[in-house]
Amino acid sequence: MKKIMIVDDNYLSAEGIEKNIDWETLNAEIIHVCYNGTSAIEAMKKEPADLIISDIEMPDLDGISMSRQALEINPMVKIILISAYDKFEYARRALLLGALDYIEKPLDYAYLIQKVKNAFALMEKEQKNLQLLKQSRPLLTEKFFREITHLPSSEAAYRLKPYLKYLNLELNYDFYAVVILELENAPDLKAVYGIEKFQMELFNLQDLITEETASLDFVYLLPDMDGYLCILGHSPTASASLPADLFPQSQMPASRWGFLSTQVLEQLSRISGT
């Protein structure tokens, strides 16, 4: 059930919105009716609303300023602002700050109901997309590290650094190593055993790497068609060290081996700011 806040310094106007709309039919409930912007913000802090219907012209904290603060509390809140004045500037400011809609008094409740339905439809769409985004976070993390391998250093720092917090990536370790691992004789294995068996062997390799690097602070495996690019990070607060014989000689050409390792290390240093 959607949670609604009504904000208007005119008691009759607020009551009209509350009483003249069948909120239960809309699968919604009024959780706050406030008569000034300041009390609305206090109410939002205690119990955030999904939709705010607010007058603009209020004495202590106008609707636009109140909306700005409400969006800081709940960036996903939808806001419909109301004014008794036909002023384009009000509408422009309201929409620029992130309000969903702007309507004029006197209120046409049928029109307001349609705006509320539009807001609810947008909420449902955003909720669905948010779930998809959360499910795709591992893919976004993989894309982050793939970008590191080919973006120019300055561009990588500019484009990727904002994603660190969102992806919960801590890349401020004292030391990094980049290793490229492939199964020996990959073309022959594919020809003899087939792609499915070969990919299973890659999963086995992934398990081995995970087990052998468990003592390190950070391990990320970036899959390739024939193996993995392993990004390892560690700070020497613990005594863990990387076994010298963990990784066999890579089957990658030495020139590409060295280029990728150097580039990834440089990108990590720039992005983490170290």
LUMMI-916947 format. One record per residue: residue number from 0; x, y, z of N, C-alpha, C in turn. Coordinates in pm, whole numbers. Layout:
% LUMMI-916947
PT,NUM,X,Y,Z,X,Y,Z,X,Y,Z
...
% end
This chain:
% LUMMI-916947
PT,0,84,-119,0,0,0,0,89,125,0
PT,1,59,219,-91,139,340,-103,108,436,12
PT,2,212,506,57,198,599,168,197,743,116
PT,3,95,817,159,71,951,106,88,1056,215
PT,4,151,1167,179,159,1284,266,92,1403,197
PT,5,7,1474,269,-57,1595,219,-1,1714,297
PT,6,42,1815,226,100,1934,292,32,2059,236
PT,7,-35,2133,322,-101,2257,281,-130,2340,405
PT,8,-94,2466,403,-121,2550,519,-268,2589,530
PT,9,-345,2560,427,-489,2582,429,-558,2452,473
PT,10,-617,2454,592,-678,2334,648,-783,2275,555
PT,11,-868,2360,497,-977,2311,412,-922,2246,284
PT,12,-816,2302,230,-756,2243,110,-698,2105,140
PT,13,-627,2094,252,-569,1965,291,-678,1862,316
PT,14,-784,1905,386,-894,1814,416,-965,1771,288
PT,15,-976,1864,193,-1041,1831,67,-969,1719,-7
PT,16,-837,1727,-11,-759,1621,-77,-775,1489,-2
PT,17,-775,1496,129,-786,1375,209,-923,1309,196
PT,18,-1030,1389,194,-1167,1335,201,-1230,1310,65
PT,19,-1186,1379,-39,-1254,1371,-168,-1193,1268,-263
PT,20,-1096,1195,-216,-1036,1089,-297,-1046,958,-221
PT,21,-1091,854,-289,-1101,722,-227,-963,656,-231
PT,22,-884,683,-130,-746,635,-128,-737,483,-118
PT,23,-832,421,-51,-828,275,-38,-842,208,-174
PT,24,-927,264,-260,-942,210,-395,-812,218,-474
PT,25,-735,320,-443,-605,338,-511,-494,259,-444
PT,26,-531,177,-346,-433,99,-270,-331,191,-204
PT,27,-384,296,-139,-298,395,-74,-359,436,59
PT,28,-277,494,144,-323,544,273,-255,676,305
PT,29,-329,765,372,-273,891,416,-201,868,547
PT,30,-72,892,550,3,871,675,36,1004,744
PT,31,39,1113,667,68,1244,726,-20,1350,660
PT,32,-79,1437,741,-140,1561,692,-72,1672,769
PT,33,5,1753,698,83,1859,763,40,1995,711
PT,34,54,2095,797,5,2229,763,117,2330,745
PT,35,239,2282,743,353,2367,707,468,2277,663
PT,36,563,2337,593,673,2260,537,765,2200,640
PT,37,787,2273,750,877,2224,853,825,2097,918
PT,38,696,2095,953,639,1974,1014,636,1859,915
PT,39,624,1891,786,626,1786,683,762,1716,680
PT,40,869,1795,690,1003,1735,689,1024,1650,813
PT,41,977,1696,929,990,1618,1051,913,1487,1038
PT,42,794,1492,979,714,1371,959,783,1274,863
PT,43,846,1328,757,918,1244,661,1033,1170,728
PT,44,1100,1236,821,1211,1172,890,1165,1055,976
PT,45,1043,1068,1032,990,962,1117,934,846,1035
PT,46,861,879,930,801,777,843,793,831,701
PT,47,888,799,616,890,853,479,767,814,399
PT,48,720,906,318,606,882,230,655,843,92
PT,49,567,777,17,598,744,-122,558,858,-216
PT,50,451,931,-177,399,1040,-261,364,1158,-172
PT,51,410,1275,-211,377,1399,-141,293,1486,-233
PT,52,179,1531,-181,96,1628,-252,102,1756,-169
PT,53,164,1859,-224,194,1976,-143,162,2107,-214
PT,54,112,2201,-136,97,2338,-183,237,2399,-197
PT,55,251,2496,-284,380,2565,-298,389,2684,-203
PT,56,284,2765,-200,285,2888,-121,255,2858,25
PT,57,360,2847,109,345,2826,253,440,2920,325
PT,58,403,2969,441,479,3077,506,618,3042,556
PT,59,635,2930,623,764,2903,687,865,2837,593
PT,60,820,2739,520,905,2665,427,820,2634,305
PT,61,848,2700,195,762,2683,77,773,2541,21
PT,62,678,2508,-63,670,2371,-114,792,2327,-193
PT,63,854,2419,-266,973,2384,-343,1090,2353,-251
PT,64,1111,2437,-150,1220,2412,-54,1194,2285,26
PT,65,1068,2264,66,1031,2143,139,1057,2020,53
PT,66,1022,2028,-75,1041,1914,-166,1189,1879,-181
PT,67,1272,1982,-186,1415,1958,-199,1468,1879,-79
PT,68,1423,1916,41,1466,1845,161,1405,1705,167
PT,69,1281,1690,123,1216,1559,124,1289,1462,31
PT,70,1337,1512,-83,1411,1428,-177,1545,1384,-120
PT,71,1602,1464,-31,1726,1424,35,1700,1310,133
PT,72,1581,1310,194,1544,1203,287,1509,1075,211
PT,73,1431,1089,105,1390,974,24,1400,1013,-123
PT,74,1513,983,-189,1531,1024,-328,1428,966,-424
PT,75,1359,861,-382,1261,798,-470,1119,853,-451
PT,76,1099,947,-357,965,999,-331,915,1075,-454
PT,77,786,1062,-480,723,1135,-590,648,1254,-531
PT,78,654,1367,-600,599,1491,-547,509,1557,-651
PT,79,387,1589,-611,295,1668,-693,275,1801,-622
PT,80,317,1909,-686,306,2042,-626,184,2116,-681
PT,81,122,2192,-593,-2,2262,-626,16,2410,-599
PT,82,-39,2495,-686,-32,2638,-663,-161,2704,-711
PT,83,-199,2812,-644,-318,2888,-684,-284,2986,-796
PT,84,-157,2990,-834,-114,3087,-933,-64,3018,-1060
PT,85,-103,3073,-1171,-59,3021,-1301,74,3087,-1335
PT,86,181,3030,-1275,313,3088,-1296,406,2981,-1355
PT,87,456,3009,-1474,546,2914,-1539,672,2892,-1458
PT,88,721,2997,-1392,844,2986,-1315,830,2883,-1204
PT,89,713,2880,-1138,689,2779,-1035,700,2639,-1094
PT,90,634,2619,-1207,635,2487,-1271,777,2448,-1311
PT,91,850,2543,-1367,987,2514,-1410,1075,2475,-1292
PT,92,1068,2552,-1185,1149,2523,-1067,1111,2389,-1005
PT,93,981,2362,-1001,934,2237,-942,987,2116,-1018
PT,94,980,2122,-1150,1023,2008,-1231,1175,1995,-1231
PT,95,1247,2107,-1224,1392,2102,-1221,1444,2036,-1094
PT,96,1378,2058,-982,1427,2000,-857,1391,1852,-844
PT,97,1302,1802,-930,1268,1661,-928,1124,1630,-897
PT,98,1038,1733,-889,896,1708,-868,839,1635,-989
PT,99,743,1548,-963,684,1469,-1072,588,1553,-1155
PT,100,510,1639,-1088,407,1714,-1159,374,1844,-1087
PT,101,306,1930,-1158,266,2061,-1107,124,2088,-1156
PT,102,31,2115,-1064,-107,2144,-1102,-155,2269,-1031
PT,103,-262,2328,-1085,-310,2454,-1033,-440,2436,-955
PT,104,-460,2527,-860,-588,2538,-791,-681,2628,-874
PT,105,-814,2613,-859,-884,2516,-772,-868,2375,-826
PT,106,-859,2280,-734,-831,2143,-772,-948,2075,-841
PT,107,-916,2007,-947,-1009,1914,-1011,-968,1776,-959
PT,108,-1048,1718,-869,-1006,1594,-803,-991,1478,-900
PT,109,-1074,1475,-1004,-1059,1369,-1105,-924,1381,-1174
PT,110,-883,1504,-1201,-752,1529,-1263,-640,1490,-1168
PT,111,-656,1526,-1040,-554,1491,-940,-543,1339,-926
PT,112,-658,1270,-927,-655,1123,-917,-574,1063,-1032
PT,113,-591,1118,-1152,-516,1066,-1267,-367,1090,-1248
PT,114,-331,1206,-1193,-190,1234,-1166,-134,1138,-1061
PT,115,-216,1108,-961,-174,1013,-857,-153,874,-918
PT,116,-245,833,-1005,-231,703,-1071,-104,699,-1155
PT,117,-75,809,-1222,48,816,-1303,171,800,-1213
PT,118,165,864,-1097,277,854,-1003,293,710,-954
PT,119,183,644,-924,190,505,-877,244,413,-986
PT,120,202,437,-1111,251,355,-1222,402,371,-1238
PT,121,450,495,-1222,594,519,-1230,667,450,-1116
PT,122,608,452,-995,669,383,-881,684,235,-908
PT,123,580,174,-963,584,31,-992,693,1,-1095
PT,124,703,84,-1195,806,64,-1298,945,78,-1240
PT,125,964,181,-1156,1095,202,-1095,1131,89,-999
PT,126,1032,38,-926,1059,-73,-834,1102,-197,-911
PT,127,1035,-222,-1022,1072,-337,-1106,1214,-320,-1159
PT,128,1244,-200,-1208,1378,-174,-1262,1485,-179,-1154
PT,129,1448,-137,-1032,1543,-142,-921,1579,-286,-888
PT,130,1480,-374,-890,1507,-516,-865,1597,-574,-973
PT,131,1570,-536,-1098,1655,-583,-1208,1798,-532,-1193
PT,132,1809,-407,-1147,1941,-348,-1128,2018,-421,-1019
PT,133,1951,-454,-909,2016,-526,-800,2062,-664,-846
PT,134,1977,-729,-926,2012,-862,-976,2129,-857,-1073
PT,135,2142,-745,-1142,2248,-734,-1243,2377,-674,-1186
PT,136,2383,-651,-1056,2502,-589,-997,2629,-670,-1023
PT,137,2626,-803,-1014,2748,-879,-1048,2796,-852,-1191
PT,138,2701,-837,-1284,2740,-806,-1422,2799,-667,-1433
PT,139,2746,-573,-1353,2801,-438,-1354,2942,-436,-1295
PT,140,2964,-520,-1193,3099,-529,-1136,3196,-585,-1239
PT,141,3153,-687,-1312,3239,-742,-1417,3267,-637,-1524
PT,142,3165,-561,-1560,3185,-456,-1660,3283,-351,-1609
PT,143,3276,-320,-1480,3370,-224,-1419,3514,-267,-1443
PT,144,3543,-394,-1414,3681,-441,-1429,3720,-458,-1575
PT,145,3625,-490,-1660,3657,-497,-1803,3693,-359,-1857
PT,146,3621,-258,-1809,3653,-121,-1853,3796,-84,-1815
PT,147,3838,-129,-1699,3975,-98,-1653,4079,-148,-1753
PT,148,4051,-261,-1818,4152,-323,-1904,4174,-249,-2035
PT,149,4084,-157,-2074,4105,-93,-2204,4085,58,-2206
PT,150,4029,117,-2099,4012,262,-2099,4146,332,-2074
PT,151,4168,448,-2133,4285,528,-2096,4280,563,-1947
PT,152,4396,579,-1886,4403,596,-1741,4318,711,-1689
PT,153,4332,829,-1751,4257,946,-1702,4108,924,-1718
PT,154,4066,862,-1827,3924,838,-1850,3869,734,-1752
PT,155,3949,633,-1721,3906,530,-1625,3879,590,-1489
PT,156,3969,677,-1442,3951,740,-1311,3825,825,-1310
PT,157,3801,898,-1419,3684,987,-1427,3554,909,-1434
PT,158,3550,804,-1516,3425,732,-1540,3394,628,-1434
PT,159,3495,564,-1378,3471,448,-1292,3471,479,-1143
PT,160,3542,581,-1101,3553,609,-958,3417,625,-889
PT,161,3316,690,-952,3185,703,-886,3117,569,-857
PT,162,3159,462,-925,3096,332,-905,3150,255,-785
PT,163,3261,299,-728,3323,224,-619,3227,203,-503
PT,164,3164,310,-457,3075,300,-342,2952,217,-377
PT,165,2894,241,-494,2772,170,-533,2796,19,-541
PT,166,2912,-21,-591,2944,-163,-607,3013,-222,-484
PT,167,3026,-141,-378,3090,-187,-254,3231,-239,-280
PT,168,3305,-165,-361,3442,-204,-394,3540,-120,-312
PT,169,3624,-188,-236,3730,-122,-161,3861,-148,-234
PT,170,3909,-48,-305,4030,-67,-386,4144,21,-335
PT,171,4160,22,-203,4266,103,-143,4371,15,-76
PT,172,4403,-97,-138,4502,-189,-82,4644,-140,-112
PT,173,4737,-186,-31,4875,-140,-47,4943,-201,-169
PT,174,4908,-324,-200,4972,-393,-311,4868,-460,-400
PT,175,4897,-461,-529,4813,-530,-626,4900,-620,-713
PT,176,4838,-726,-760,4902,-810,-861,4795,-848,-962
PT,177,4835,-858,-1086,4744,-899,-1192,4806,-1020,-1261
PT,178,4728,-1128,-1267,4778,-1252,-1324,4677,-1303,-1426
PT,179,4725,-1346,-1540,4639,-1405,-1642,4662,-1555,-1645
PT,180,4554,-1631,-1623,4563,-1777,-1619,4477,-1838,-1729
PT,181,4533,-1938,-1796,4458,-2013,-1896,4489,-2161,-1879
PT,182,4394,-2244,-1918,4419,-2388,-1920,4518,-2419,-2031
PT,183,4612,-2508,-2000,4711,-2548,-2100,4642,-2617,-2217
PT,184,4695,-2592,-2336,4644,-2657,-2457,4493,-2639,-2472
PT,185,4446,-2516,-2450,4302,-2488,-2458,4239,-2533,-2591
PT,186,4300,-2502,-2706,4238,-2545,-2833,4223,-2698,-2841
PT,187,4324,-2772,-2792,4316,-2918,-2797,4207,-2971,-2704
PT,188,4197,-2912,-2585,4093,-2955,-2490,3954,-2934,-2548
PT,189,3934,-2822,-2614,3803,-2795,-2674,3773,-2895,-2784
PT,190,3875,-2926,-2863,3854,-3018,-2975,3823,-3159,-2926
PT,191,3892,-3203,-2820,3876,-3340,-2771,3751,-3356,-2684
PT,192,3732,-3264,-2591,3626,-3280,-2491,3500,-3197,-2520
PT,193,3510,-3099,-2607,3396,-3014,-2636,3393,-2892,-2544
PT,194,3312,-2794,-2584,3306,-2666,-2512,3252,-2684,-2371
PT,195,3149,-2769,-2354,3088,-2783,-2222,3189,-2836,-2120
PT,196,3262,-2940,-2157,3363,-2997,-2068,3472,-2895,-2040
PT,197,3512,-2822,-2142,3616,-2721,-2125,3572,-2613,-2027
PT,198,3447,-2567,-2040,3396,-2465,-1948,3387,-2519,-1805
PT,199,3358,-2647,-1789,3357,-2707,-1656,3497,-2704,-1595
PT,200,3597,-2727,-1677,3734,-2720,-1629,3771,-2577,-1586
PT,201,3714,-2479,-1654,3736,-2340,-1614,3674,-2314,-1476
PT,202,3558,-2372,-1451,3498,-2358,-1318,3585,-2424,-1212
PT,203,3643,-2537,-1247,3735,-2604,-1153,3856,-2515,-1124
PT,204,3905,-2449,-1229,4017,-2358,-1212,3977,-2241,-1122
PT,205,3857,-2191,-1140,3807,-2082,-1055,3804,-2124,-909
PT,206,3755,-2245,-882,3752,-2295,-744,3892,-2305,-685
PT,207,3986,-2353,-766,4124,-2365,-720,4183,-2229,-684
PT,208,4162,-2132,-772,4215,-1997,-746,4155,-1940,-619
PT,209,4024,-1957,-601,3956,-1905,-483,4012,-1966,-355
PT,210,4036,-2096,-358,4091,-2165,-240,4233,-2117,-210
PT,211,4315,-2106,-313,4456,-2074,-292,4480,-1928,-257
PT,212,4384,-1842,-285,4403,-1699,-256,4314,-1653,-141
PT,213,4264,-1746,-62,4170,-1712,46,4231,-1619,150
PT,214,4364,-1622,164,4429,-1540,266,4449,-1395,221
PT,215,4421,-1365,95,4439,-1229,45,4315,-1144,74
PT,216,4334,-1014,80,4224,-923,113,4124,-907,-1
PT,217,4172,-914,-123,4084,-890,-238,4123,-980,-354
PT,218,4024,-1048,-410,4046,-1132,-527,3926,-1114,-620
PT,219,3952,-1076,-743,3844,-1070,-841,3889,-1143,-967
PT,220,3805,-1234,-1013,3836,-1313,-1132,3752,-1265,-1248
PT,221,3818,-1213,-1348,3750,-1165,-1468,3759,-1273,-1575
PT,222,3645,-1337,-1607,3651,-1451,-1699,3680,-1412,-1842
PT,223,3754,-1499,-1908,3781,-1486,-2051,3737,-1617,-2116
PT,224,3744,-1627,-2245,3700,-1748,-2313,3784,-1869,-2275
PT,225,3912,-1847,-2244,4001,-1958,-2215,4059,-1956,-2074
PT,226,4019,-1860,-1991,4077,-1853,-1857,4028,-1733,-1779
PT,227,4116,-1680,-1696,4077,-1569,-1608,4188,-1466,-1601
PT,228,4148,-1340,-1590,4238,-1235,-1549,4213,-1214,-1401
PT,229,4313,-1240,-1318,4298,-1236,-1172,4354,-1105,-1119
PT,230,4270,-1030,-1051,4313,-905,-988,4320,-929,-838
PT,231,4438,-917,-782,4462,-949,-641,4504,-822,-567
PT,232,4445,-801,-451,4481,-686,-369,4508,-729,-226
PT,233,4605,-663,-163,4638,-703,-26,4707,-589,47
PT,234,4680,-578,176,4751,-486,265,4826,-569,368
PT,235,4948,-533,399,5033,-619,482,5005,-612,631
PT,236,4879,-596,667,4844,-602,810,4846,-745,859
PT,237,4822,-836,766,4830,-979,800,4955,-1035,734
PT,238,4990,-1157,771,5115,-1216,722,5096,-1300,598
PT,239,4978,-1289,536,4951,-1372,419,5043,-1333,304
PT,240,5085,-1430,230,5167,-1404,112,5119,-1495,0
PT,241,5151,-1458,-119,5108,-1533,-236,5207,-1645,-265
PT,242,5162,-1771,-266,5254,-1881,-294,5322,-1863,-429
PT,243,5452,-1881,-431,5528,-1857,-554,5490,-1952,-665
PT,244,5446,-2074,-630,5415,-2174,-732,5266,-2186,-757
PT,245,5188,-2084,-718,5043,-2096,-735,5004,-2098,-881
PT,246,5063,-2009,-960,5020,-1994,-1097,5123,-2051,-1194
PT,247,5081,-2142,-1280,5173,-2192,-1383,5198,-2086,-1488
PT,248,5296,-2112,-1574,5327,-2015,-1679,5205,-1995,-1768
PT,249,5170,-1869,-1789,5052,-1838,-1871,5077,-1874,-2017
PT,250,4969,-1913,-2084,4978,-1942,-2227,4955,-1816,-2311
PT,251,4932,-1702,-2245,4911,-1579,-2319,5045,-1530,-2375
PT,252,5042,-1464,-2490,5166,-1404,-2542,5222,-1305,-2441
PT,253,5355,-1304,-2426,5418,-1221,-2323,5385,-1074,-2340
PT,254,5377,-1026,-2466,5351,-883,-2487,5214,-844,-2431
PT,255,5112,-925,-2458,4978,-893,-2407,4973,-909,-2256
PT,256,5042,-1012,-2208,5051,-1039,-2062,5098,-915,-1989
PT,257,5213,-863,-2033,5271,-748,-1966,5188,-622,-1984
PT,258,5129,-604,-2102,5050,-484,-2128,4928,-479,-2036
PT,259,4853,-589,-2028,4732,-591,-1945,4765,-573,-1798
PT,260,4869,-642,-1752,4907,-631,-1610,4941,-488,-1574
PT,261,5025,-426,-1656,5067,-289,-1629,4949,-193,-1635
PT,262,4863,-211,-1736,4749,-120,-1751,4652,-132,-1636
PT,263,4617,-253,-1596,4522,-272,-1487,4576,-215,-1357
PT,264,4703,-239,-1328,4763,-186,-1205,4761,-34,-1205
PT,265,4790,25,-1320,4789,171,-1329,4648,225,-1307
PT,266,4546,159,-1367,4408,204,-1351,4364,194,-1206
PT,267,4394,84,-1140,4356,66,-1000,4416,174,-912
PT,268,4540,210,-941,4606,314,-864,4537,448,-882
PT,269,4500,481,-1005,4433,608,-1030,4294,612,-969
PT,270,4218,504,-984,4079,502,-936,4073,509,-785
PT,271,4163,437,-718,4162,436,-572,4225,560,-514
PT,272,4293,638,-598,4353,763,-552,4485,744,-482
PT,273,4545,624,-495,4673,597,-429,4788,618,-525
% end
